């Protein structure tokens, strides 16, 4: 029994509420003694308890109310009271202020340092609310936006400049506002989980957009005069030619964002309004997914694994740009890589580093292309070869010849689906009988956005959506969900993405259709008859399981 005035222990509270068992508490306490970590964090990491359930238990233990940061937004005047450094150090989210009383959301209500920091704030009193630690971190990244101050300062600098000064703006690496702007553009993109940053001059303004979960979202609008200086700064960082503004250029640079290493690939091009730049962000701290973590259904996964463990032949991953082909290839490489095999890759660029794999990177200045690099790899006695992408006839020819001579070759190819990849190789000039003989399998894939769990709600699809759902083999279903929009999904209703896959095994029957000049539809029907589950069917299974929406499938998955 807990003595009067003594705070109940967290483990006792959780057991009393029948949230966990005494045995689970005992196991977590043993880990706590060894690691020194908090009991709640251990239980969450072990999957024993949900973070929100833990927060409610902590609130009961401490006698504090909770707050849902998915629904409630901080006010601007509250954010202004706590500077970003303090908020991040102590994990404090100022929510609102009324009559000089500040409401704050915190993750750890028992930390004396947090309470001491709150006492120094210039307000009469502070009301504490508990929220899950992950929610607090996300709220800090969402509401302490590094771009807001830069937006105002850059607008003012160029507004004050005369037209002549704007035209003659120096392309100088010491130009502090531009350096600050580039750094903060990339930092905010990382915090927003963006994969790309688009810098686009248009008529009368410079538009900056982030690609988040596959969809572009405008985050900043600047005077068009900022464009040349901004692109020049990026070119300097990427060691590109800042004088040449007419022809497309490629480059890359590295930087640190919030202590995380980041590779940035840069591509520039000229448009009628000026020079555009697209920055692809590659997070070095990102952990590589295993094949079992890609989200393939069991039947599709088993089919794919049986193909990738074949000793020789060619395996192709097909889909459009940004469909996750590289992630699938790397996961496949991790699945089959063994110490007794010589595994070699030729990539553009090397996105993940494998300690036990020999990786080459495209270098056009040294005349290292996919074709020339693949030729050199074949002289290195390889067992498994990964070619980042098949782009031309020469690379395709060397790749299929390598597969025919006893190597396992993996590569990506831009094609609409698995069956289209076979015809894409034929279109590149590879004979149909060679394609049928060399390929052992093709995986076609897309990425669709997940419904945000924080704001998911029921809805009624349109008749057209229901028609598509039935057409693509969706099982009988009456209750559908979609995201209403909240803080966590930036009001889009979606958060993160999931893969949609179809695996085509190149059997003798499939090869016959190809060699006899059969069409894509005929080939797909033969493959489906042999067990291939199409992307459309797999996508509607995700809808049936309340993972995505019919509209999202229609917009992102090839449905012909």
MOTAZI-V881631 format. One line per field, one symbol per residue. ss: DSSP state (~ for helix, > for strand, _ for the rest). burial: # if it has 16 or more other ideal C-beta (glycine too) atoms within 10 Angstrom, else .. A space follows every 10 residues. Layout:
ss=???
burial=???
This chain:
ss=_________~ ~~~~~~____ _~~~~~~~~~ ~~~~~___~~ ~~~~~_____ ~~~~~~~~~~ ~~__>>____ _____~~~~~ ~__~~~~~~~ _>>>>>>>__ >>>>>>____ _~~~~~~~~_ ____>>>>>> __~~~~~~~~ ~~~___~~~~ ~~~~~~~~~~ __~~~~~___ _____~~~~~ ~~~~~~~~~~ ~__>>>>>>> >>__>>>>>> >>__>>>>>> >>>__~~~~~ ~~~~~~~___ ________>> >>>>>>>__> >>>>>>>>>> >__>>>>>>> >>>_______ ~~~____~~~ ~~~~~~~~__ __>>>>>>__ ____~~~~~~ ~~~~~~____ __>>>>>___ _______>>> >_>~~~_>_~ ~~~~~~~~__ ___>>>>___ __~~~~~~~~ ~~~~___>>> >>>____~~~ ~~~~~~~___ _~~~~~~~>> >>>>>>>>>> >____>>>>_ __~~~~~~~~ ~________> >>>_______ ___>>>>>>> >>>>>__~~~ ~~~~~____~ ~~~~~~~~~_ ____~~~~~~ ~~~~_____~ ~~~~~~____
burial=.........# #.###...## ...##.##.. .#.....### ####...##. #.######## ##.#.##### .#.##..##. ##....##.# #######... .########. ...#..##.. #.#..#.### ###.###### #######..# #..#..##.. .....#..#. ....#.##.. ########## ########## #...###### ####....## .######### ########.# .#......#. ###.#.#... .#######.. ..######## ##......#. #..###...# #.###.##.. .########. ..######## ####.#.... ..######.# ##.#..#.## .#.....### ####..##.. .######### #..####### ###...#### ########## ######.#.# .#.####### ########## ######.... #...#..##. .#.#.....# ###.###### .####.#### #######..# #.##.....# ..##.##... .######### ###..##### .###.###..
